[in-house]
Amino acid sequence: MTIRIGRHEAVRGARQWRALERVLCHVDASPAFAGAVLLGSLARGEGDDLSDVDLLLVAVPDGFEQAWAERTRLHGADVLVAWDEPGEGGVGGHAWLERDLVMVECLIAAPGAPVRLAEPQRVVVGPDRVLEGIARRPPVGRDEMSATHDVDAAYDALKRVVRRHRRGDPAT
């Protein structure tokens, strides 16, 4: 496998690239993972300095337990905070905040697991068929999104305030 950024080459120059590359290299080298799919604003090529790194990491068949066991190796110990959002049926979330304030959110799933995947999405490690069996849904609207962890909620609030100030609207 190799890392495929393709027409989204601008992400290599993004502030988030170091964190993203570390995860993708781990997925590429691990026998527990079949591939990685970049999601959200970075997949659209519209990310900014505050954008989260959103990924779906697909385990190999019958390899979810091993992939889940490797989740902390995706970032190592040098992070501000990391947390899990365990799921069921071969799905779980692992997220962390890097020391340079890059938020990374990884959904780890078994092939064919009950994951609804919204556009945009870009397979960046593994074959395109890594998405086979994963249900699609319409894009997730802002009203559907909610932070499930207090660090995630605080980071979302920080992004809103900074982006508002960048637009010249410092009002609360």
Protein Blocks (a to p, Z undefined) as FASTA:
>chain_A
ZZdekjmlmmmmpmklmmmmmmmmmmmmpmkbgbdcdehjllnopacfklccddddddde
hilmmmmmmmmmmnojmbfbdcddddeehiacdddddfkopacddddddehiacdddddd
ddfedcfklmgoiacdddddfklpccfbfklmmmmmmmmmmmmmmnopabZZ
